[in-house]
Amino acid sequence: MIKNILFDMGDVIIAIENLKSIRPFFENDEDARLIEKETFLSEEWNLLDNGLIDFDEAVKEWKNRVPERLHQNMLNAMKNHGLYLEDKVETLKIIDKLKENGYKLYLFTNLNLLDYENIIKKRIWYPKFDGKIVSAKVKVLKPEKEIYIKLLEKYNLKPDECYFIDDKQVNVDAGRKLGIKGHVFSDVEELKKDFEKEGIKIF
């Protein structure tokens, strides 16, 4: 029986639209796209999510690749990026229903510490989660086996009592190898169908 629902954050609970989130900090689309390319698509971004470098170290590298005139705008944009990401309202409704029906809820996300702290500010859904595993805090990324084991061990969870929702097939597959059922998220209606198949109650 499924007792625990594990939620990825990006593109499951919140919409990851990086260019949109930083566009207000720049005068034109061209500058915003340049910053998007040199930050979110960089190796430093992966290292931030992995907890292997801090924000100041990443900024130092990014500054080497963009014009000096954009340095302050870039810094402001990246410091506030998480605040501009929008919640997926239909997913939040699912979270409320699961909580009402007695399921334990866990955040299980690849994310850097700065974005994590910004995202959870004033988010009324955050306290509804019974536990959180954030890649930058444990210094390992999904789909590495170790991060799944950290989650299970920290909260004393049994794999066959867990159901994992993530937008990436490789991450769901990694969980399945450990006995965790899962769903590759695309939209709420498909998720509801899979819940019904697995006997997970949301009504």
N, C-alpha and C positions, 0 to 999 in steps of 0.2 A: 504494500500500500504506500502510495506517495504521501509523505508528510511535509516535505521541505521543497520549496521552489527557489531555485537559484537564478538570479537575474543578472545578465550583462547590463551595463549601463548605456554605452554608446550605440545609437540607432536601435535601441530597444526601449529604454525609458526616456532618453533624451535624443533629439535629432542632431546628428553631427553635420553641421553645415559650416565648415571652417571659413570659407570665403565670406559668406554672409555675416558671420560673427565678427570679423575684423574689418569689414568694409567701412563702417562708420568712422574709423580712425584715419582714413586716407582720402585725399582729394579726388582721386580717380581710380577707375577699375584696374588700370595697368599696374599701378603701384601696389594695390591690394593683391593682385594675382602674383606679382613678384614675391611679396612677403609670404604668401601662401606656399609657393614653391620652395622657398629657401628655409622655411620653418617646419610646417606640418609634413612636408614630404622629405625631410632631411633625416640623416642617420641620428642626429642629436635628438630628434623627437622620439625615436625608438629607445634611445638610451635614457631619456627622461621617464618614459613609461616603465622602463626596467629598473628605475631607481639607481642607475649607475653614474649619473651626473646630476648636478643640481641646475636650477634655472639660470643662475649667473654664468655658469660654465657654458650652457647652451647659447645664451645671448652673446657671449664673447665670440663664439664661432660664427653665429649668424651675422654679426656686424662685419665680419671679414668678407661677406659675400653680397652685401647690399650697399647702396650709396649712403654716404654719411647723412645726407639730408633726410633719410627715412629712419635713422636710428631711434629717435625719440618716439616717433609714431609707432614703429615696430614694437618697442618696449611697452608702450601703453596698451597696444592691441593684444600682445601676448599675455600681459599680466591680467587682463580682464576678459580674455577669450571665454573662459568657462561661464562667466556671468551672462553672456549673450546667447548661450545655447538654450533652445526651447524644449520644454517637456513634450512628450508624446501623450496627449490627453487620454486617448483610448487605452493606452497601456496603464495609466494611472487608475483608471476605472477597474481594470483587471486586478491590480494590486489591492485595491480596496476590497473587492469581493473575496479574494483569496484570504485576506486578513480576517474578514468577517467570518469566514468559514473555518477558521482555526489553523490554517497552514502557517508554518514558519517560513519566513522570507529572508533571503540572503543576497546581498550585493556581491557580485563576483566579476571584477572588471579589470581590464588593462587600462591604466590611467596614470598620468603623472600627478604629483602631489599638489602642484599649484592649481591645476584645473579641478582636481577633486575637491579641494577646499572651497574654491569658488562656486562650483556646481551645487554643493550641498547647502550653501548659505541660503537661509530662508525657504528652502524647499520643504514643504509640509509633508512630503512623502518620505523623506529620509528617516525620521524616527520610527517609521513603520517596519523597518527592517531589523531583524533579530541579530544579524551579524554582517560583517563586511570584510571582504578580502580585496585589497587594492594592490595591483602588481608592483607599483613603485615602493610600497611599504614592505612587501615581502621579498622584493628584488628578484622576481621571476615572473615571466609572462606566460599567459595561455598561448599556445596549447601544450606547454611543457607539463609533463606528468606531475612534477613536484608541486605546482601551485594547486592542483586539484587535491593532492594529499594534504597539503597545509589546511585547506578549507575543511576537509572531512575530519581531520584530527583536532583542529582548534575548536570545532563546535560539536564534536563527538557524533558525527552524522554517519548513517549507514548508506552506502551508495544506492542500494535498491529502494531506498525511501526518498531519494532525491530526483528532481526533475529540473533540467538546466535549459534556460532560454538564452540563446546567443545569436547574433546576426551572421556569424561565420561558421561555415560547415566544418572547418578543420577543428574549431574549438569544441563544437558539439561532439564530433567524432572522438576527440581525445577523452571526453568524459565518458562516452559509451564504452571505451576500452576498459574503464574502471568499474563498469556496471551502473553508470548514471544515465538514466533515460534523458532524452533531450529533444529540442525542437529548434530548427534554424528559422529565426524570426524574419518574416517579410511583412506580414500585416496581422492585425488582431483577429480577424475572422478565421484565418487559417490556424492560428494558435488556439482559438476556442474549439475548433474541430478536433485538434489533437488532444486538448484537455479532456474532451468528451470520450475519446477513444481510450485514454489512460485512466478514466474514472476520477479525474480531478474536478471538483465541484466549484463552479463560479456563479451559480444561480441560486 
